Amino acid sequence: MDKLFQPYNMGPNTLANRIVMAPLTRRRATLPGLTANELIGKYYRQRASTGLIVAEGSQISPEGYGFTGSPGCYSAAQVAGWKTVTDVVHRAGGKIFLQLWHVGPWSHRLLQPGKKSPLAASEIRPQGEVLTPEGRLPYEYARAMTVEEIHNTVKDFGRAAKNAMEAGFDGVEIHGAHAYLIDQFIMDGTNSRMDDYGGPVENRARFLFEVIAEVLKYVPAGKTGLRLSPRAVKPGMADSHPEKTYGWIVDQLNGLSLAYLHISEIMTPEERLNGTAKSIVPFYRNLYKGVLISCGGHGLESARAMIVAGHADLIAFGKAFISNPDLVARLKTGAPLAEPDKETFYHGGPKGYIDYPTFTC
Ligand SMILES: Cc1cc2nc3c(=O)[nH]c(=O)nc-3n(C[C@H](O)[C@H](O)[C@H](O)COP(=O)(O)O)c2cc1C
């Protein structure tokens, strides 16, 4: 029996299989309200045969916004927009969580309320450029949050979680990965604070655990997941002792009975298969007692191997879901996978979004 295609009980949610659609920012929300729409609903409905969809990172507040066209989850209109999406996914038999996101410094004054500098744990300037209403501009310095801003942001996560449940999501995933705001606090390379939110890991993880506690006021633990990326993914932003830092965090998570811990790592399918890069997932498997999701560079073989070895309970696929709406059926039947078009990852309306065909012989 191929476990990958068997149903899986994840707390109160029963998933049709162990395949997860990873959160993928596609920037197709309706401007200016940044609401989910019919197009977004159609895209997720096409992918509803996966055990669990984790819908794209959705900013929890106007300050959490940095990727033009990413949908939010803080206004009534955004809740209404998402409701149309969860309805069509549920009608198609799918399960869908929403990823709760604050980009932190990965924004620009032109995208922020009152044109204020973006927020971060400590003053920091990300490398690269950001799309603004005035075109592509270099990132600027983000400013260190005041304690009051930290407390307000924790509340924003809770409000967004409450909104997500009102919008009909089956749960939420807290985005603690990829050097966005929560991860900025966690990593010692991006957190030089001298207060209760900086210094030893217990302090650097305080923001994360306050966010989790706030979200749990509105969403049962069994419907709340967390994404972490213990191996740094952004240049110049890292922790000096990742196994110690994230190991400590993961150990603390054991007491919370969350729906899952989602470990994101950047690996190619070749690295997964021939073992040229070592996955960090087995290390965290040894520490974490709950449901573990592994994401990054998976194909059918590596997914099966991870599950059989007991290193992960569920396997998430990212890019493969962009170009293969029927990914589950293709993996099951051994049908070839279509390659995604990178040009349309973040723009293009319906093109490169809802026009990838299902497989026919
Ligand atoms: C277009 C695109 C958008 C992404 N958006 C998000 C996101 O919103 N949140 C997140 O946690 N990861 C995001 N990721 C990372 C993916 O969830 C996943 O971790 C990554 O694609 C690696 O998995 P893969 O090798 O199966 O593609 C994104 C990746 C891509 C390619």
The ligand as a Gaussian input file, in Angstrom:
#p B3LYP/6-31G(d) Opt

LIG

0 1
 C        6.411000      31.334000      -6.913000
 C        6.730000      30.942000      -5.500000
 C        6.051000      31.554000      -4.461000
 C        6.292000      31.171000      -3.122000
 N        5.568000      31.745000      -2.117000
 C        5.719000      31.293000      -0.834000
 C        4.871000      31.787000       0.202000
 O        3.951000      32.603000       0.013000
 N        5.103000      31.314000       1.462000
 C        6.096000      30.403000       1.742000
 O        6.270000      30.003000       2.902000
 N        6.868000      29.901000       0.753000
 C        6.693000      30.314000      -0.519000
 N        7.444000      29.751000      -1.523000
 C        8.310000      28.607000      -1.218000
 C        7.534000      27.285000      -1.472000
 O        6.478000      27.130000      -0.549000
 C        8.452000      26.035000      -1.383000
 O        9.011000      26.021000      -0.100000
 C        9.531000      26.067000      -2.442000
 O        8.972000      26.273000      -3.725000
 C       10.340000      24.764000      -2.443000
 O        9.524000      23.660000      -2.783000
 P        9.635000      22.996000      -4.254000
 O       11.098000      22.645000      -4.452000
 O        8.728000      21.802000      -4.213000
 O        9.193000      24.039000      -5.235000
 C        7.257000      30.150000      -2.848000
 C        7.958000      29.565000      -3.910000
 C        7.698000      29.937000      -5.220000
 C        8.436000      29.256000      -6.333000

